[in-house]
Amino acid sequence: MPHIVKCPICQKEVAWSAESKFRPFCSERCKLIDLGDWASEKHAIPVEPNIDEELLDELGYDEPDFFKE
């Protein structure tokens, strides 16, 4: 018996099996809605925005030829 999950977009029940082409979504439409939400940044993975600029200077990122070979 396949495991049943709810589509993250419309909450329709979806069987978690190889036959469920768009799992965990119920359809391509719901899959594309979710993709659009990620693309428009409605969803995001949190990151630490603080950068220690002094540490970057110590590593040499302020030198003009740092990225040149």
C-alpha positions as a printed NumPy array, in Angstrom:
array([[  0.   ,   0.   ,   0.   ],
       [  1.588,   3.326,  -1.042],
       [  2.047,   6.113,   1.438],
       [ -0.472,   8.965,   0.999],
       [  0.709,  12.601,   1.218],
       [ -1.049,  15.903,   0.628],
       [ -0.077,  18.111,  -2.286],
       [  1.75 ,  21.128,  -0.797],
       [ -0.213,  23.507,  -3.031],
       [ -3.842,  22.298,  -3.146],
       [ -3.837,  19.704,  -0.33 ],
       [ -5.22 ,  16.956,  -2.615],
       [ -4.171,  13.458,  -1.515],
       [ -1.363,  11.948,  -3.599],
       [ -0.048,   8.381,  -3.476],
       [  3.722,   8.376,  -2.924],
       [  4.647,   5.815,  -5.555],
       [  6.573,   5.499,  -8.81 ],
       [  3.335,   6.031, -10.732],
       [  2.849,   9.482,  -9.156],
       [  4.696,  11.439, -11.82 ],
       [  4.687,  14.813, -10.004],
       [  5.055,  13.713,  -6.381],
       [  4.742,  15.306,  -3.887],
       [  2.501,  17.432,  -6.103],
       [ -0.757,  16.16 ,  -7.567],
       [ -0.169,  17.67 , -11.019],
       [  2.239,  19.597, -13.203],
       [  0.169,  22.724, -12.508],
       [  0.825,  22.508,  -8.744],
       [  4.498,  21.728,  -9.383],
       [  4.829,  24.851, -11.552],
       [  3.009,  27.011,  -8.995],
       [  5.55 ,  25.915,  -6.384],
       [  8.447,  26.573,  -8.761],
       [  7.069,  30.057,  -9.412],
       [  6.853,  30.71 ,  -5.67 ],
       [ 10.547,  29.826,  -5.298],
       [ 11.473,  31.946,  -8.339],
       [  9.594,  34.971,  -6.984],
       [ 11.232,  34.405,  -3.58 ],
       [  7.986,  33.679,  -1.724],
       [  9.968,  30.741,  -0.331],
       [ 13.578,  31.108,   0.742],
       [ 16.195,  29.196,   2.676],
       [ 17.317,  31.408,   5.564],
       [ 20.957,  32.454,   5.62 ],
       [ 23.065,  34.52 ,   7.958],
       [ 23.315,  37.911,   6.207],
       [ 26.041,  39.348,   8.431],
       [ 29.503,  39.408,   6.881],
       [ 32.51 ,  40.366,   8.963],
       [ 34.191,  42.92 ,   6.686],
       [ 37.324,  43.001,   8.826],
       [ 37.785,  39.268,   8.334],
       [ 37.442,  39.729,   4.563],
       [ 40.129,  42.418,   4.685],
       [ 42.418,  40.099,   6.671],
       [ 41.952,  37.398,   4.018],
       [ 42.955,  39.824,   1.279],
       [ 39.624,  40.395,  -0.442],
       [ 40.353,  44.132,  -0.519],
       [ 43.504,  43.69 ,  -2.628],
       [ 42.911,  44.618,  -6.297],
       [ 44.611,  41.51 ,  -7.708],
       [ 43.08 ,  38.98 ,  -5.277],
       [ 40.95 ,  37.259,  -7.96 ],
       [ 43.539,  37.462, -10.747],
       [ 45.723,  34.48 , -11.524]])
